[in-house]
Amino acid sequence: MRPWNDWKLVILACLLLGLAPFVPEPHLLGKLRWVAGGAIGMKPLDWFDLVWHGLPWVFLLRLVFLKTFASTKGL
């Protein structure tokens, strides 16, 4: 089984990598707010950081999507 198809590993990655550092706010949340505010002053490293912290959430959405539509495929 591939690691990006393992529910436990993906959820663990979302909680640890996707939200770290936790104080004062989750890192991904701060980056998303920055982008929503126009991304003024963001450098390439900031964009890489956004992708790095957001990737586990993309894998989680992918798993939810696949499991949802795989279960309704036979109907």
C-alpha positions in Angstrom: 0.0 0.0 0.0 1.3 3.4 -0.9 1.7 5.9 2.0 -0.6 8.5 0.4 -3.4 5.9 0.4 -3.1 5.1 4.1 -5.8 6.9 6.1 -3.8 6.8 9.4 -0.7 8.2 7.9 -2.5 10.9 5.9 -4.5 12.1 9.0 -1.3 12.0 11.1 0.5 14.1 8.4 -2.4 16.6 8.4 -2.3 17.0 12.1 1.5 17.2 12.4 2.9 18.6 9.2 -0.2 20.3 8.0 -0.8 22.3 11.2 2.8 22.7 12.6 3.9 24.9 14.2 0.8 25.2 16.4 1.5 28.4 18.3 0.5 31.2 17.8 -1.6 29.8 15.0 -1.3 26.9 12.6 1.2 27.7 9.9 -1.0 26.7 7.0 -3.8 29.0 8.3 -1.3 32.0 8.4 -0.2 31.3 4.8 -3.8 31.0 3.6 -4.7 34.3 5.2 -1.7 35.8 3.5 -2.8 34.6 0.1 -6.4 35.7 0.8 -5.0 39.1 1.6 -3.4 39.4 -1.8 -0.1 37.5 -1.2 1.8 40.8 -1.1 5.4 40.3 -0.2 5.3 36.5 -0.6 8.6 35.0 -1.8 9.2 31.7 -3.5 10.1 30.1 -0.2 6.7 31.2 1.2 4.9 29.6 -1.7 6.9 26.4 -1.2 6.1 26.5 2.5 2.4 26.8 1.6 2.5 23.8 -0.7 4.5 21.8 1.8 2.1 22.4 4.7 -1.0 22.0 2.4 0.0 18.8 0.7 -1.2 16.5 3.5 -4.6 18.2 3.2 -4.7 17.6 -0.5 -4.0 13.9 0.1 -6.8 13.8 2.6 -9.3 15.4 0.2 -8.1 13.0 -2.5 -8.8 10.0 -0.2 -12.2 11.3 0.8 -13.1 11.9 -2.9 -11.9 8.5 -4.0 -13.6 6.6 -1.2 -16.9 8.6 -1.7 -17.1 7.9 -5.4 -15.7 4.4 -5.3 -18.5 3.4 -3.0 -21.2 4.9 -5.3 -19.6 3.5 -8.5 -21.6 0.2 -8.3 -25.0 2.0 -7.9 
